[in-house]
Amino acid sequence: MRGKFITLEGIDGAGKSTHLPWLVRLCENRGIAVRSTREPGGTALGERLRALLLDREQALGPETETLLMFAARREHLEKVILPALESGVWILCDRFTDATYAYQSGGSGLAWDKVAALEQWVHPDFQPDLTLYFDVSPDVARRRMALNPPDRFEREDPAYFQRVREAYLRRARSSPKRIRVVDASGAIDDIHKELEVIISSYCLKA
């Protein structure tokens, strides 16, 4: 049986990296073979591209960012995601193509249809089974990130992250069955309860 592909999305500071290990344990406790990964990254090439993309000393335009993101994504699909799913392993991935729409189109202003064209080229007819979008205001996110040195994207201003958030919400409206919006501003325990209900209703049915 094919594995499930679940992605986690949200602006920087939304809490994805806090919830991802918990979701892995939730699946493992139910006897599911699961693997976590991230984008950009997940492969040797992807991690090298990630370091380049997040480097504060780099000045990359949105077109270059997008092409690098999709190069890393294609490698990730071929080497990690698709083989795991075919073998029955579930993949929980920190970001996927929704993030490119949000950051490079919404945040940086790249034309939406350019991302759509690359999406159709790199993974036609392939989408996550479920996307968990952790929604939080840029102000809340910025307070959460204040204790850590910012990477190249995290240094952007609040208006940038508001555009990113609006692009995510646009994606959620266009794919309401796939993308579930989770209010990430509340207590972690409350968020985990909601996540367990969502995962159960989508992917853990008897």
C-alpha positions, 0 to 999 in steps of 0.5 A: 500500500502506498504511503501518505505524503503530508506536508507542513507549511507556514511562515517562519515562526509558525511552529512547524519544527515544533509540531513535526517531531510530535506528528512523527511520534503520533504516526509511529505510535499507531504502527506507521512507518514514517520518515520526516524530511524538509525543503529545501533539503532532504538530499545531499544536493538539496542540503547544499542548495538550502545552505546557499538559499538561506545564506545571509550573504547571498543576494538572489532574485526570486527567479533564481530562488525559484529555480533552485527550489525546484531543482532541489525539489526534483532531486528530493522527489526522485531520491527520497519522497517517491521511493518511500511512498512506493514502499509504503512509508509515510513522508512528513515534509517541512515545506513543499511547493505551497511554500514556493507560491507563498514566498517567491510569488507572494513574498517576492512578487514572482508571477504566480503562473511561473511557479505553476509552470515549474510545478507542472514540469517538476511534479505533474499530477502529484500533490501532497495527500494532506497539507497542514498550514500553520497560520499565525500573524507576522507579529506573533511569528517575529516574537517567536523568532527573536531569540535566534539569529535570522537567516536570509528569509527571516530578515525580511520585514513584516509586510513581506511576511504578511504577503507570504501569509496571504499567499498561503491563505489563497492556496488554502482557499483553492484547495480546501480538501487538501490544505487544512488551516490550523490556528498556530497562535494558541497553546501547543497542547490545543494545537496537538489535539486539533492535529490528532483529529485532522490526521485521524480523519484524513489518514488513519481511518480504519 
